Amino acid sequence: VFATGQTPDRIIYKGQEYSLITNPLETFLEKNPQLRPKDGWTSTALWRGYVATFKIEDNQLFVKDIVVMEVDTTNGSDTTKWKSVLNHVFPNQSRIKVDWLTGILVIPNGKLVNYVHMGYASTYKNYILLEIDKGNLVQEKNMKRNEYEKFKNKQFKAFQKTDEYKK
C-alpha cells in the first residue's frame, strides 16, 4: 500500500488521453531490472520513478513514451521538467508493442467520486476496462463505479485462491 496518491501512467485510446490505474511497464521492468529508468527524480507521488504513455493502435497496445522528472538547476533555482528515457529502455526501437502484457488495463472515466490519498484507491463515476492478451486488445468493458467495485472484489477473491497470494 502506498501512502500517497500516485502520478498515473497515461493511455491514448480512441483519440482521447486517459489516466491509467494500472502500470503496464512494471511487468517488463521486473523481468529486465537493468532497464528501469534510474536517472529520474522520485517522490512519494511517483514511486516507480517514471510515467509511461501507451496507445491502442489497430487493436494493439504500444509504448509511446517514458518520461522521468529531472531537476534543472541552470537558472539558479531548482525547477523540474520531464525528460524522455524511451531510448534507454527500448534502444533503437520506434514501434514497441506491449507483447509481455496479458491482463486488464483500468481507465477511470468520468467524475472523481471519492479521493483517497494513497496509491490508486480513489474512485470514479465510470471505468473502462481493456482486456489485453500479449499486447492485443481483446475486449472493452464499460462499468459504473458499483459494477467495478463488485468486479474488483470478485477478482480479489479469485486471487486469494492462488499460490502467489499464499506466498
N, C-alpha and C positions, 0 to 999 in steps of 0.2 A: 504494500500500500504506500502510495506517495503522499507526502504531506502538503503538496501544493498542486493546484490545477496545472496541467501540462500544456505547453505550446504544441498544438496538434500538427501532424503531417497534413498534407493537402492532396486533393484529388480533383482532376478535371473530368467531369462526367456529363455527357450530353451538352457540351458547350458551357457549362457552369462550374465554377470552382467552389468546392466544399471543404470543410474540415473533416478529418477522419478521427475516429476514436479507436483506431487500431493502427499498428505500426508495421506495415508490410516488410520494411527493410530489415527489421530486427532478426528475423529467421535467417536471412542471408548472412548478416554480420556475426551472429552466434557461431555459424559454421566457418566464417572467414574473419576471425578477430583481428588479424593483421591489417584488414582494410577499413576497420572502424575509424571514422574521422577523429583525429586526436588534437588537431590544432585549433579547435574552436573553444569558445568560452562557454562554460556550462553554468547552470543555475538550478535552483530547486524547481523552477518552472520549465526546465528543459533538461531533464535527467539524462537523456540519450545523447545530448550534445549537438544534435543536428535537426533539421527539418527537411523532410523529403517531399517532393511533389510527384504525383503519379498522374497518369492519364489513361483512360479507356479509349482505345482506337481500334476499330474493326473487331470489336468484342474481345480485345486482348488488353492486358494491363502492362503498361510500360512505366519505367522511371524516367521522369523528365528532368529533374534536378535534385541535388542535395546541397543544402547550404548550412554553413556554420556561422555563428556570431563571432565577430572578431573586434577587438578593441583597437581603435585608431587613436594614436597619441600625437599625430603630426602637427596639429594646431595648438598644442599646449594643453588641451583638455581631453579627457577621455570620452570618446564617443564610440558608439558601436555601429557596425554595419554588417550586412550579410555577405558572405563570400562563398562562391560555388566550389565544392570539392568533388563534383561528379567524376571528373577525370582521375582523381586519386582512387576512388572506389571502383570505378569501371574504366580503366585506362583504354584509350583509343577505341571506345565503343560509342556509337551515336544512337543506336536503337536498342534499348535494354529492356527485354521482355522479362517480366517478373515470373519466370517459369519455376522458381523454387516455392512459390506460394500456392497452397491449396487451403482454402478456408473462407471465412466470411469477413468482408470489409463492412464496417459500420459507419454510416454517414448520418450525423444528426442533421435534421432538416426542419426548419421552422423555428418558432419562438422558443427561447430558453425558458423552461418552466421552473426549474429549481437549480440554483448554482450551489455546488458543493466544492469547497476549497481543497480538493485532493484528487490526484490522478485524472481520470476521465469519468468521475462519478456524477457530474451534473446531468440533469435530464432535460429533454427537449420534447416539443409537441409531437414531432414525427421523426421517423427514421427511414433511411433507405439502406437495405442490406443487399450487398452484392456477393453472390456466391462465385468463388473463383476456384478453378481446377487447373493447376500447373500454369497459371498466368492467363487462362482463358475465362472469360465471363460466361458463366453457365446460366445464371438466373438473377433477376432483380426482384426484390420483395419490398413493398412499401408497408410500413406499420405505424400505427398510432402508438403513443407512449405506453398505454396499458398493454397492448399486444406485445410490444418489445420487452417490457418487464417480464411478462409471462414466458416469452421465448428465452430470455436470459436465465431465468430460474430453471427452466427445463434443461437448458444446455449445461448449467452448473450441476444439476442432479446427475446427469449423464456422465459428466467429468468426474464426479465423486466416485464413480464405479471403476475408474481406470487405475492402472498401476502407477501412472505418472502422478496422480493425485495422492495415492497412498505413500509415495516417497516423500 
